[in-house]
Amino acid sequence: MVKFKTKKELKVFLDAQVELFEKPEFFEADPLGIPHRFSKKEDIEISGFLAATIAWGNRKSIINSANRMCLLMDNSPHDFIINHTEEDYKKLEGFVHRTYNSVDLQYFFFALQRLYKEQNGLEGIFTDGFSSHGNAAGAISDFKKQFFQFEHLKRTQKHVSDPIKGSSAKRLNMYLRWMVRPADKGVDFGLWKNIPLNKLMIPLDVHTGNIGRRLGLLMRTQNDWRAVEELMTALRKFDSEDPAKYDFALFGLGVSGF
């Protein structure tokens, strides 16, 4: 464990790391670079959601697979989602990213089409979830229920996590950070204005978990939802309005070998 003399000293250190890592260079080799290829709001949120969904494992592989998904959508995610037909599913054959395959991608395209045509899209569903529950756990769990309201293979459900069942929901917390946090640093997008910034949760992974423990911010050994809540309790003491910004510090320190 790396010890600081005071909590204030640790805050100064973490704030400096946020400044160091929250820069556009951060996403040059990160899945966040995928939605940054687009300017239309719906293109950003759809491509970001799909990139975040497959964001586990080797980052180069993630980016390659996400780029392929964009090509399958003719590099016009929103137009494709709204207007694609069953005929378009034929070209998905052979797509695979680890355990996420063409069957899963087909359902995601179908569900997104229904959500954008018949409901208020990704932003509307998550915003309603935060409004109803007042927290990320409830909002993400509600989203999963709505996303899988249509007929699907059970195997596809594993690609959307549920905090209510104990998952850290790393990928969806990361996606929410992308969509909600301000765009002033040129990294996150600040597109979704009606989700409280202080309700965002850290996308907990091996890097953020290990650094959190080294700094004495996290005692729990499992990277589950209880660990996310414990880590956020500590981080809110440093910034109660935007605690998720410390994702840049913890993840950046982790990948840089701190």
Phi, psi and omega in degrees: 000133176271122185255138173248149184297321182222163175296326179297320179296320178293320178298315179300318179297312182294319178300321179294323179291324175299314179299324182290319189260340181277073180221156180305332178300336182301323187259010179299327178238040184226149178305337178301337178294337181297303179296338178289354175283347187244159178244333179287134184309308184294327176296319180296311185289326179287311180296324178294318179298316181291321178294318179295325181301324183258015186278069169215144183098205182296127185294325178297318178294320178301312182295319178299316181292321179293321176298321179296320177300320179296321177296320178296336177263016179058029181054027174223073190308312185292314179300318179295312182301317182291320192252356184291156179238176180301331179301326182291340181291340181298324183283355177278344183303131180096348178291133176204135170227102185054245181265002179265117186236190185298327178296317179294314182297321178300315179295319180299316177299315181297311182296319179297320178301314180295319182293325179279329180277324189249343179233201185260026178070188184297315181299314183299318182293314180292321179298316177298322180296317178293323179295320182287319189255335181076010180206163183290324183301311180294320181295317181291319179297318177298318179300316181300317180299316181288324181294325182255029178284346182262165181299133183201165173281138183302327183302329184290337182298334184293346183271001172232117186279161180227108179300329181298335178265009173102352182292147176288344180050044184306313187289322179285326174295321176297315180298317178296322176299316179303314187283330191259317185296150184302153183265007188296338179266359179077020181245288175283173191254332181060034184278326186260107191272346188254016173252123184299129181302323184283358178264353179293149181242150179296134171285093187285122174225191182302316183295307183294324178295313181296316180292321177302320179288321179298327182269001179077019180270345186217125179258329183297136185275334179274143175269071181240189184294325177298325177291321177301313181296319179296315180296319180293326177301319178291317184289329179295339177288339179269328177203103184284341182271324184221060184293335182291347178298336182288354171303320180298318181294308185292315180292317180299316177297323181295312183285339180272358174085026179302000000 
